[in-house]
Structure formats: C-alpha cells, structure tokens
C-alpha cells in the first residue's frame, strides 16, 4: 500500500485538484520556490529572495471544504451543547481502513500570482541562462483556511473520540466548527492529527519548467495526474522556451 503521505496527497489531489502540504500543518507562502518530490514540496527559496517581483490576487469568495475517504470513515456527534445540563458534545471518528483521511476546513480563501504569463517568461529565460534549476517549481496559488482539522488513520480500525463545549449546535463540519474547543477523550490507531483553530495552508498549485523531447520548454502547472495515478514529472531535455497559460477554475 502507498505510504501515508502518498495516500493523503493522492486523495486530496483527486478531490480538490490541488497539491497538498505535508505534513498538513506546514506553513507555505505564495511565491515559495522548491522541489516536488513524490508530490511533497521541499522549500528552497522564494521569488522575493531571488529578486523576482510578482503581484497577488485574492479571490473574494470564501468556501468550506469537507472530505472523507469514501466508504471508510464515519463521524458521529452526540450529546448537548449545554455543558452544565448534559456535558460537552462528543464527536467520534471511526475508520475502516489504513490511511483513511478526514479533512474539514472552514472559510477557505485562495490567493494567486496575478500575472503568471510574465512570471513564466521570466522563469523560462532564467532556466535558459542556467540560472533557474529545471526541477524547481514556484507556488502560484495557495489556499489558506480558517479553523481546520486533518486526521489520517494508521490502522484499519482506528478511532478517535473528542469532546467539545461549544455555545451552539455544530454545523455540517463539526470538527472544524468546534476546533477551538476540542479535547481528545480517547484515540486508537490515529497516525496524523492536526487541530488548527487558527487555520492552515494545506493546499496549493505549483508551476515549473517542463522539458520536452520535441518542441519548446514550457512553464506550466505541475503535479497533474497522467491518467494512471502517477504525477507528471517533466524531466526531458528540451529546446527553446514558451510559456503556456492554464485556466484554473474556482473550487465549487
């Protein structure tokens, strides 16, 4: 079976069309430059440190994200929000397989590099001059969150029970909604547990130079699936460079 981080990043990419920070609490910033190794981003420097200017565009709409490994996770909420009358709410999460994933995040917002065409031209010129390592990518879009919770099981029968004293009934994302008040009551077989009331930067898109046997090198989105579950790596020797712009759709 795939390693835990591979299963997590694969499922998140399939669900949201984004690459994933690993571990999920890794702090990323727009314009970070690094290397993708099996979908894990290893930061090396930044566009700012390299003296490459860029403008930022932020999408105005916030959204909530909710994902559980299909057919392998159950979340139950019991109890009352009135801690005096009946004690805190209990939230139980049970997994039916190894490396099952739970991801809940509220108030997610996207920021992106506004002019990727200009950035692409700059990076390709630097690569042609031998001043940009061709295995480097730059984070061109970053998804930040409000309160968030990420759980990944290490066993097929993993289970975690949490208690939360909250002032109102929970919404459709009970873990994220109660994240600031969650206490672990019991835990078995949980490999990854991140409770982040102040948010995460868990999802991103990255672009880099893709070398080709025929035609021109391109600056394009990296980490795409090639149809059989393996990410494209783009490590072929190429010729002169050309920028290809990609049209990314809003999460919805």
ABEGO torsion letter per residue (X at the ends): XBBAAAAAAAAAAAAAGBBBBOBAABBBBBGBBBBBBGGBBBBABBAAAAGBBBBBBBBABBBBBBBBBBGABBBBBBEBABAAAAEBBBBBBBBABBGBBBBBBBGBBBBBBABAAAAAAAAAAAAAAGABBAABBBBABBBBBBBBBBBBBABAABBBBBBBBBABBBBABAAAAAAAABBBABBBGBABBBBBAAEBBABBBBBBBBBBABEBBBBBBBGBBAGAGBBBAGABBBBBBBBBBBBBBBBX
